[in-house]
Amino acid sequence: DLDRHFRDVIPDAVTLPQRFRQMGWKTGRVGKIFHYDVPRHIGTDGLDDPDSWDLVVNPKGRDVTDEPLIINPTPQRPISAALSWLAAEGTDEQQTDGMIATGAIDFLDQNRENPFFLGVGFFRPHTPFVAPRDYFNLHPLPRIEVPYVDADSWSRFPQPAIPHNILSPGYGLPRSTLIEALRAYYASVRFVDTQVGRILDALDRLNLSERTIVVFCSDHGYHLGEKGLWQKRTLFDPSARSPLVIAAPYLNAAGGVTCRRVVEYVDLYPTLIDLVGEAASPTLAGKSLVPLLRNPEASWSEMAITQVVRPIPASRPFGSPPRLVMGRSITTDRWRYIEWDGGEQGRELYDHHADPKEQFNVAEQPEHRATIEQLRETLERHANGKVPDAEINPARL
């Protein structure tokens, strides 16, 4: 869970930045990398890992002091978990994320002569959606559309598939409010995109672009009204799928090419170790993505595993606290198979070739029994640690 420091469970783990630090590289963190409660932990170390960094910078901007101004249409929910927003006054550099970009640029300027590993963690577009007002003005309300949701949408899915903290589609908010929230999300994304651009411009200015590996990613995907769902914590594609962009300039791969293979974030660790010419530990989870960076069409047989814990009402005795059940999914280039509590609380199967938006659960159709059995078998082997070398390392779970 996100409230426990990982070293309480695996104290001897070597994190990715820690590995680079052991190799003699200068490591720095600016902003959110390890888990933080947002916005409560902005400006603090959060659940940071001191062993990972030589330098830590925790900016705290006016988005924190402006919290009383934030609009929250569901006041019973904290702003961190609500569709809440603020079109802020002031400049980019007065916001925490603007300060994070500035801190990252300072790190580059001070360490450009030596090998470095820099983790830059922006807080937005995490709720509350806060960005300078100019970014809101770039997204006029009449141009924004919220996905249509039919009345029986949720009845097609097992009960645990819907997050326990979403009691009705769109939190029961009127369409006009959802449109405002969506505009705030777009504004936050564009604001952060601008801050990323500032850092990339600094790489150019400091003549670092041609010898610096850049990875852009997010910690999860995000629902924006699909199926009446918003934010995260599902095993559907919008929540489980995340952006990943890697620029390794000296590989001579064609720039700007989309690779459609299924990969996982645990693949980043061995990939970066591989790219700098070091040997990864044989027990390290993940698989180097260098073959795909060289050729995005290269043969690839990987799959992705995602899981989430869900509380469901206890059947007895009366008044018992909710029971926690595990939802597990396995995704290939065509299929996503999901099971809740080992299938006891429901199964889902989606054919991404025919149904990329995962509208139709075909798990009960007889013609897909063999597919489900094969995917289930693989999932169980991972859970039990009995995984052939060619498949995913169980440490990923």
N, C-alpha and C positions, 0 to 999 in steps of 0.2 A: 504494500500500500504506500501511498505518498506521504504519510505522516511519520514513517519510520526511516531513520538514516540507514542507508544500505550497509554501512560498515558495522552496524549492530548485528547483521545477519551474516555478511561475508567480509570479515575484517581485513583479510589479506588480499582482497581484490586489487588489481592494478588497473586504474582507469586509463582511458585513452590519453588524456593530457599528462597523467602521471608517467606513462610509458615514455612519452617524448621528453619529459623532464629528466627521467633516468638516463636518457640518451644524450643529455647535455644541452637540450634546447631550452630557450627561455619560454616559459609558459605564462600566459596571462588570461584572466577572465574579466570581462566587462559586462555587467548586467546579469541576466538570468540564464544560468546553464543547468545546475542541479535544481531540485524542486523548490519553488517559492509559493506561498499563498499570495495571490494577487487580489487586491493591491496591498494587503496588510504587511507583507514582507518587503515591499519595495524599499530600497535603501539599506537593507540588511544583508547578511550572508545567507539567509534562508537555511536550507539543508545542504550547505556547500561542503566541499571536501578539501580541507587545507593541504592535504598531501599532493593535490593535483596542480597547485599553482605557485609560481614565484611572486606574482603580482595580482591583486584583486582590487577592482574598482566597483563600488556600489552607488551609482548616482541616484538622486532623489529629486524629481522635478516638481513643477507646479501642478501636475496632474494629481499629486497626492494632497497638496494643500487645497486644491479646488474640489475635493471630494464632496463637500456639502452642496455643490452646484449640480452634481450629477443627476440626470433624470432617470428614475427607476419606476416604470409603470406597474411593477409588482412589488410593492414595498414590504411584503411579507418575506421576500427573498433577499438575501444580502446582495450587494451590487456585484460581488465576484461571481455569483451564480445566476444573475438576472440578465435579461436583455436591457442593459442600462448603458447610457451614453452621455457624452458632453462634447459640444462644439466649443472648443476652448479658445479663449483669448490668448494673445501672446505669440511668440515665435516657436519654430521647431526646437531651437536650442534650449528653450525653457522647459520642454517636456522631458521626462525621464529618458525616453528612447532617443531624443535628439542629443542628450548629454552622453548616452551610451555610445552613439556614433562618434562624438567628439573624443571620448575616452579611448575608443579603438584606434582612431586616427593618431592620437598622441602616442599610443603604444607602438604603432607602426613606425612613426617618425623616430622614436627613441631606440628602436631595436632593428632597424633596417639593415644593419651591417652584419647581423648574426642570425643563425637559425632560430626561428620562433614558432610557437604554436599559440594561436590566439583564439579564444572562445568568446564570441560576441552574442549575447542573449537579449533580444528585444522582448519587451513585455506585451506589446500589442501585436495582433488584435485580440488578446484576451479581454474578457469583460472586466470592468466597464470599458466600452469603446470610447476612447478619448483621443482626439486629434485636434490640431488647430483648425479654426473655423474655415479657413480657405480650402481645406481638403473636403469638407462637407459641401461647399459650394460647387465643387467639380462634379457632384452627383445629384442633379435636380430630382426631386421627389417624383414628378410625373413620369420619369424614365425608368423607375425602379418597379420591378414586378416580383411578387411573392409566388412561389409555386402553388399550383392548385392542388388541393387535397380533397379526395372524395370522402363522403360521410363514413363509409365502412372501412376506411384504409387500415386502421389498426386491427380489425378483426381478422385480417389475413395472416397475422404473425403470432407466434407464441407470446404469451403474456410477458415473459422476462425480456423479450426483444426490445420492448419499449422502456427507456430509463425510468426508474422509480420516481425520479424527481420531476417528471413531466406528466402531469395528471390529465391534460387535455391537449389536443393539437394546438400548436402555437401558444402554449401556456394560457389559452382562452382569451388572448388579446385580440382586439379588433385589427382588421387588415391594415388600416392606416398607421397603427402603432408599429406593426411588424415592418412596414415599409420604412418607417423612420429608423428602426433598429438596423435594418439591412443597409440603409445609407450610411449609418454610423460605422458599420463593419467595413464597408467599402472604403470609407474615408480613412479608417485606421490602417487598412492594408496599404493604401496608397502612401500614407504618411511613412510607414515603415519601409516601403519600397524606396522612397526618397532617401531615407537614412542609409539603407544598403548601398544606394548609388553614391552617396558621399564617401563611403569606405572604399568602393571600387575605384572612384576617381582618385583617392589618395594613393592607392596601389599604383595607378598610372603615373601620378606626379612624382612618386618616390622611386620610379623605375623598378617596381617589385612585381608587376603583373606577369612578366614572362618567366618568373621563377617561384611563383607562389601558387599553391593548390588552394582553391576556394570551394567550400562545400556550403550550400544553402539548403536548409531543411526546417521542418517544423516538428513539434512533439506529437502531433496527431492531426487528423483531418477535422472537418467541421460541418455540421448540418446547418443549412440555411433555409429551412422550411420544407425540405423534401420529406414526404410522408407526415407532414405536420411537426417534424422534429427540428430542434434547434440545439446548437452547441455540440457536445461530444458524448462520450460514454455509450456508444453502441458498437455492434459488430457489423453494421451495414457499411457499405463502401465509402460513403462520404466522411464517416468518422474514422474508419480504420486506415484509409488510404491517405498518404501524406506526400507533400512535395519533396522532391530531391533533385538538386542540380549540382553537378560536379564539374569544375573546370580544372584540368591538369594540363597546362599549356604545352608541356614538352612531350606529350604522347602523340602529337600530330594527328589526333582524331579530328574528324570533321566537326567544326564548332556548330552549336545550335541544333544538334540532332537529337530527336526524341528516341529513347530506348524504351520499348514496351515490355521488357522482361519483368517478371515479378522478383523483387529483391526486398531485403529487410534492412532496418537501420543497424542491426548488429553486424551487417556486412561492412559498415564504414570503418570499424576498427582495423580489421585485417587489410582493407583496401589502402588506408593511409600508411600503414606500416609497410605494405608492399611498395607503394609509390615512392617512399624515401629509401628503399633498398635494404630494409631490415627484414629479419625473419620473424614471423609471428609465432607465438607459442602454439604447440600442437593441440593444446586444450582450449584454445580461444574459439569462442563461438563465431559463426559467420563465415563468409566466403569472399575472397577478394573480388572486387568488381572490375579490376584492371582489364580482363578480357573484353568486357562490355564497353569500357572506355575506349579501347582500341577499335572495337567493331561492335556497334550497337545491335547488329544482327547475329552476333555469335551464338552458337548453340548454348542453351542454358536450361537446366532441368530443376531449378529451385522452386520453392513455394514459400508462402508466408503464413506464419501462425500468429494469431491475435487472441487475447482472452480478456475477459472483464468479469468482475464479481458483481452479483446482483442480489439484493435482499428481496425475498418473497415472503408473503404472509405465512406464518406457521399454521399448520392445520390443527394442532392441539399441543398442550392443553390451552384452553381459552386464555387470552391475554399474554401468551408467550411472545417473546421478541421475534422479529422476522428471522427467517433462516437464510443464510448466505449460500448461494449456489454459483457455480462457475459456468460461465459461457465461454466456449472455445470455438474458434473458427480456423479453417485451413483454406487457403486461397491458392489456386493455380492460375495458369494463363486463361482458363475458361471458367472454372467453377469456384464458387464459395460455398463451403459446407459449414453449418453452425449447429452446435448442439448445446442444450442447456441442461446442466446437472446430468451429464452423460446421456442425454436424450430423454430422461424422465420428465423434464419440463418442456420438451418440444425439440423439434429439429427443423432446420431450414436448408434448402439447397437452391442456389441461383445460378442460372446459365448466363454468364456475361456475354456470350455471343448473341443470344437471342433476347436477353433481358438485362442490358447494362445498368439500368436504374433499380434493379432488384425489386420489382413490383410483384413478381409472381413466385411464390414459394412452391417448388415442384418436388419437395422431399417425399410426398406421399404417392407420387406417380410411379407405378410398378416398373416402368422402363428405366428408371434411374436407380434401382436398387443396387445394381453392381457398382455404379459410380460411387454411391454413398458408402458401400462396404469398403471399397478401395481407399477412399479418403479417410474413413473412420479408422481403418487398420493403420494407416500411416500416422494419424494423430495419436493413436494408442501407443505405437512404438516410441514416439517422441516422449509421451508422458511417462512411459516405463523405462526410458533410457536405453531401449534396444533399437538403435538406429544405425543402419549401414553407413559407411563412410561417405557414400555418395549423397546422402540425405542430410537434412538439417540436424545440427548439433542439438542435443536435448537441453544444453545450457541456455538456449534461446528462450525456453519457457520460464 
